[in-house]
Amino acid sequence: MDIPELDFRGVVFPDKAGELQKANATASVIRELGDNYSKYHAFLAAEVDRLGGPPDRSDYKSFDEYADAWSKIEALVHAEATARRCRGFRRLGRPLDDALDLKVPLAKDNRLVSME
């Protein structure tokens, strides 16, 4: 995707959104994520949980391994922010490049937080 606000950092969504991502169907990805935000938030939250949340440095032999673990979590959080932008665009008419509304934080207690 070539819209900066739609940089998923390597996260591929499941189901229809993932198919649309692979097809580079930008407008359709925006529509799918925005209209079905809860479904894709649940996927991202489960991935963060599966990874065990933010990594603990003492669990890794090298800094590179630790940084790699952090980058996986960061990508999921970034994908959540992107899904929120799509939701705001579709449901509230906000521009995709509008500042992210953080009245509801992206994460709390090492878990992703849903907008809904």
N, C-alpha and C positions, 0 to 999 in steps of 0.2 A: 504494500500500500504506500502511496506517496503523499498522503496527508499527514503532517507531523503529529496531529492529535490522534491519529489512528496507528501509532507505532505500538505494536503489541509485544515488542521485545522477545519475539520467538515463541510466545504463548499461542498455541493453536486451540481454539475453542472446539468443543464437541458438536456433533450434530449439524444442523443447518448452518450455523454461523461459521463453523470450521470449513464446511464445503464451500461456502461463499468466500471465505478468506483465501482458500487455495485457488479459487477461480479469479481472484483479484477483483471481485464484484463489490467495489467500495460502497456504493449507495445502498446496495442490498445488505451488506454487513452492518452498516449504520442502522438501517431499518430493523434488522433482526435483533441486534443487541439492544436497541432502544425500546423496541416493543416487547421484548422478552427478557428484560434486565434481570429479574429474579432468578430465572433459570441459569443464566450465565454467571451471576454472582455466586450462586450455590456451587457451581463447578469450581470457580476460583477459590472460594473459601475452603472447599474440600481439599484442593491441591495444597493450600497453605497448611492445613491441618495434617495432611499426609506427610509433608516435609518436616513437620514438627515445629513450625513457626520459625522465627529468627534463629540462626545458628549460634551455638555457644563456641567461642574460640577454642576452649579446652578440649573440644571433641574432635579437633582436626590436627593432623600431623604437620601440615604446612599452611602458610598463609594463603597460598594459591587455592588449596582445597576449601579453606574457610571463605575466601572471597567468591569462589564459584558457588558455594551454598547460598551466600548472601545474594548473589546476582539472580538466582532462581526465585528467591522470595521477592526481590525487587521487581522482577518481571511480572509476577502475579499481581503485585500491588499496582503497578503501572497499568496492567490490563484492566484492573478494577476501575481505575480512574478513567480509562478510555470508555469502558462500558457505561460509567456514570455520565460521561459527556454525551454519548449516544442517547441515553435515556433523557437527558435534559433537552437535547435537540428535538427528539421525537415527541416528547410529552409536554414540554414547556416552551418550545420554540427558541431555545437558547442557541447561540452560535456554537459550533463545535470547538472554536478556539477561545471561547469565553473562559474566564477564570473558574477553576474548579470550586464548586460550593462545598466548603468543608464544615458546614454546620453539623453535619453527620460525619464524624472522622472516618478516614479510610480503614483504620485499624484501631482496635482497643484490646488490651490484654492479649496481644500476640495473635489476634484473630481478625479477619476481615469483617467489616461491618456493612450491613445492607442499607441501602437508601430506603427500603420499604419495610 
